């Protein structure tokens, strides 16, 4: 059966996006057929942490190892040529999935490394400028008093690297606050992003609140003051149609494992002239142009950022994931998740003692829903659900400052994807009610 069967067509063009055939989709995910905790059926509601993988991805990665595994961009034998072709074909497929040119997509080992690559471009350029100012692009040079702007809802991967850059360069870290509804406080945007601002790095869709931020407007303001604009797209690119060139950013980071792909691979898209102006992050083999004993020159982007043996099989697997999602149609994926999110919000909001952390409505928000249950620690809720076969995430979700903003030590988070339906949410709701009854709260 072809992948086109994964989507059930609507009756007419005017009736909206196509409907996903969840029952059919689930057959492509072997792990969803297993049982856990005393033979209970697995209910997987933790896709914001990592998504499950369809057989098409598993087979693509395995087939690479079976048929053409070799070192890419080196060697004159047939396997090396085929491996290189597979690697670069994967880059083209993944770039096409986000509306980009292949030459503008860098492979990293995860989105955290992608964001660190961006951060290190500034600290490395600043360090080099002290000795050889003519060799670096001044846009990446930071001085004491310069500012870097992020938000209060950032994942640690888009917070800690900028803290480190500020500590090394003397730049000042600023952040856009979050209101009680889990939305960015943008009234003071023109004050926060001013003539001192050199970097603006913001999350597109919050991994803890689910909020979808107006990154286009924020990037516009960044460019008005000459700052480099960066977007963390980890939670948005797997879940909605995204053209990275339309976000208004200079750099966009995301990962493979959240979009049905393998672990161990991330992507960084950049405007080509920005990538070419950035100093490299990691150095060594593959990223060089020429090497002498006293100096080296570097290849053009994206190769200059891909030192060492790259993650070829993971790239092939992520390309298969991109093709799988394209076959579904990202408009259908987005519509499906929107329906599930609305349903989950209504069910949770109707529950006694449950407080949603983040937007309680379904406008401009994604499928990650965090909540707390009065009288219960999130870890107890998560453990109780796990005993019933329901996999959710508990903790601070690598967004500790966001938890502090809402006065909670942690939350329970459920997050849906293409292989979930309302029945999965019902099982989770029943489990939360059972926990309340068991603990007497």
JOWOWO-V122392 format. One line per field, one symbol per residue. burial: b if it has 24 or more other ideal C-beta (glycine too) atoms within 12 Angstrom, else e. A space follows every 50 residues. Layout:
burial: ???
This chain:
burial: eebeebbeeeeeeeeebbbbbbebbbebbebbeeeeeeeeebbbbbbbbb bbbbbbbbebbeebeeebebebbeeeeeeeebbbebbbbbbbbbbbbbeb ebebbbbbbbbbbbbbbbbbbbbbbbebeeeeeeebbebbbbeeebbbbb bbbbbbbbbbbbbebbeebebbbbbbbbeeebbbebeebeebbeebbbbb bbbbbbbbbbbbbbbeebbebbeebebbbbbbbbbbbbbbbbebbebbbb bbbbbbbbbbbbbbbbbbbbbbebbbbbbbbbeeebbbeeeeeeeeebbe bbbbbbbbbbbbbbbbbbbbbbbbbbbbbbebbbbbbbbbbbbbbebbee beebbbbbbbebebbbbbbbbbbeebebebbbebbbebbbbbbbbbbbbe bbbebbebebbbbbbbbbbbbeebbebbbebbbebeeeeee
